[in-house]
Amino acid sequence: MKSRVIFASLVLGLGLANSRANAATTINIDDSPAANKPAGTMLVKGSEKLFAQFVEHKANKFTKKADWQNFMSVVSLYNQNPVAILSLDADSRMKFNDANAQLTKELAKRTNSADASRWANQADQTARMINLLWNVETEASKVADTE
């Protein structure tokens, strides 16, 4: 009886060890659409600073223009406190969108660089999110006025 218990324990132990070894060599393949996108698709959590360094290095003349300052001030404000951008007036919002258009043109000139296209995509996604917040806030204020 004792030998059967030892044998069963040995077989069970080897079986568990084998399943753990198989589990360790299992490869998970992520074929979801999100797997092909970069982890950060917006200029958030410090990436706006890396973006600023990239633009200052690649498009130094553009960074000396007011458009660059307008764009980065809104993006920085958004990163500090997303709700704070809702307090910007219509003129500031228009300047931001104009600056975004100019920035897009500047980055499009550097289409041979994979970094430039990645940064351009992140800047575009950030601008779209900011505009979405502004549009939602505008629609919410219209609904509140009619009630």
C-alpha positions as CSV (number, residue, x, y, z in Angstrom):
1,M,0.0,0.0,0.0
2,K,2.8,2.4,0.9
3,S,4.5,1.7,-2.4
4,R,1.3,2.5,-4.3
5,V,1.0,5.9,-2.5
6,I,4.6,6.7,-3.3
7,F,4.2,5.7,-6.9
8,A,1.0,7.7,-7.3
9,S,2.7,10.7,-5.7
10,L,5.6,10.4,-8.1
11,V,3.4,10.1,-11.1
12,L,1.3,13.1,-9.9
13,G,4.4,15.1,-9.3
14,L,5.9,14.3,-12.7
15,G,2.6,15.2,-14.3
16,L,2.5,18.6,-12.6
17,A,6.1,19.3,-13.5
18,N,5.5,18.4,-17.1
19,S,2.4,20.6,-17.4
20,R,4.3,23.6,-15.9
21,A,7.1,23.1,-18.4
22,N,4.5,23.1,-21.2
23,A,2.8,26.2,-19.8
24,A,6.2,28.0,-19.7
25,T,6.8,27.4,-23.4
26,T,3.4,28.3,-24.6
27,I,3.5,31.3,-27.0
28,N,0.6,33.7,-26.9
29,I,0.0,35.4,-30.3
30,D,-1.9,38.6,-30.2
31,D,-3.6,39.1,-33.6
32,S,-6.0,41.8,-32.4
33,P,-6.0,45.1,-34.3
34,A,-4.7,46.9,-31.2
35,A,-1.5,44.8,-31.3
36,N,-0.3,46.7,-34.4
37,K,-0.7,50.1,-32.8
38,P,2.0,51.7,-30.6
39,A,1.3,51.6,-26.9
40,G,0.9,55.3,-26.6
41,T,-1.2,56.8,-29.3
42,M,-1.5,60.2,-27.8
43,L,0.9,62.8,-26.4
44,V,0.4,62.0,-22.7
45,K,2.3,61.0,-19.7
46,G,5.5,62.7,-20.6
47,S,5.6,61.8,-24.2
48,E,4.7,65.4,-25.1
49,K,8.2,66.3,-23.8
50,L,9.8,63.7,-26.1
51,F,7.6,65.0,-28.9
52,A,8.8,68.6,-28.3
53,Q,12.4,67.4,-28.3
54,F,11.8,65.6,-31.6
55,V,10.2,68.7,-33.3
56,E,12.9,71.0,-31.9
57,H,15.5,68.8,-33.5
58,K,13.8,68.1,-36.8
59,A,11.9,71.4,-37.4
60,N,13.8,73.9,-35.4
61,K,12.4,76.9,-37.4
62,F,8.8,75.9,-36.7
63,T,9.4,75.8,-33.0
64,K,10.2,79.5,-33.0
65,K,6.7,80.3,-34.3
66,A,3.7,81.2,-32.3
67,D,1.8,78.2,-33.8
68,W,4.2,75.8,-31.9
69,Q,3.7,77.7,-28.6
70,N,-0.1,77.6,-29.1
71,F,-0.1,73.9,-29.8
72,M,2.2,72.9,-27.0
73,S,0.5,75.1,-24.4
74,V,-2.9,73.4,-25.0
75,V,-1.3,69.9,-25.0
76,S,0.5,70.7,-21.8
77,L,-2.6,72.0,-20.2
78,Y,-4.5,68.9,-21.3
79,N,-1.8,66.7,-19.8
80,Q,-1.9,68.6,-16.5
81,N,-5.6,68.6,-16.2
82,P,-7.9,67.6,-19.1
83,V,-10.8,69.5,-17.7
84,A,-8.8,72.7,-17.7
85,I,-8.9,72.9,-21.5
86,L,-12.7,73.4,-21.4
87,S,-12.1,76.9,-19.9
88,L,-10.2,78.1,-23.0
89,D,-12.0,80.7,-25.1
90,A,-13.0,80.3,-28.8
91,D,-10.0,82.3,-30.0
92,S,-7.6,80.0,-28.2
93,R,-9.3,76.9,-29.6
94,M,-9.1,78.3,-33.1
95,K,-5.4,79.1,-32.6
96,F,-4.8,75.6,-31.4
97,N,-6.5,74.0,-34.4
98,D,-4.6,76.3,-36.8
99,A,-1.4,75.4,-35.0
100,N,-2.2,71.7,-35.4
101,A,-2.8,72.1,-39.1
102,Q,0.6,73.9,-39.5
103,L,2.3,71.2,-37.3
104,T,0.8,68.5,-39.5
105,K,2.2,70.2,-42.6
106,E,5.7,70.4,-41.0
107,L,5.7,66.8,-40.0
108,A,4.4,65.7,-43.4
109,K,7.5,67.3,-45.0
110,R,9.5,64.6,-43.1
111,T,7.6,61.6,-44.5
112,N,10.8,59.7,-45.0
113,S,11.1,59.3,-41.2
114,A,9.2,56.6,-39.4
115,D,9.5,58.6,-36.2
116,A,8.0,61.7,-37.9
117,S,4.9,59.7,-39.0
118,R,4.5,58.1,-35.5
119,W,4.8,61.5,-33.8
120,A,2.4,63.1,-36.4
121,N,-0.1,60.3,-35.7
122,Q,0.2,60.9,-31.9
123,A,-0.2,64.6,-32.3
124,D,-3.2,64.1,-34.5
125,Q,-4.8,61.7,-32.0
126,T,-4.2,64.2,-29.2
127,A,-5.7,67.1,-31.1
128,R,-8.7,65.0,-32.0
129,M,-9.3,64.1,-28.4
130,I,-9.0,67.7,-27.3
131,N,-11.5,68.8,-30.0
132,L,-13.8,66.0,-29.0
133,L,-13.9,67.3,-25.5
134,W,-14.6,70.8,-26.7
135,N,-17.4,69.5,-29.0
136,V,-19.0,67.5,-26.2
137,E,-18.8,70.5,-23.9
138,T,-20.4,72.7,-26.5
139,E,-23.2,70.3,-27.1
140,A,-23.8,69.8,-23.4
141,S,-24.1,73.6,-22.9
142,K,-26.6,73.8,-25.8
143,V,-28.7,71.1,-24.2
144,A,-28.5,72.8,-20.8
145,D,-29.6,76.1,-22.4
146,T,-32.7,74.6,-24.0
147,E,-33.9,73.0,-20.8
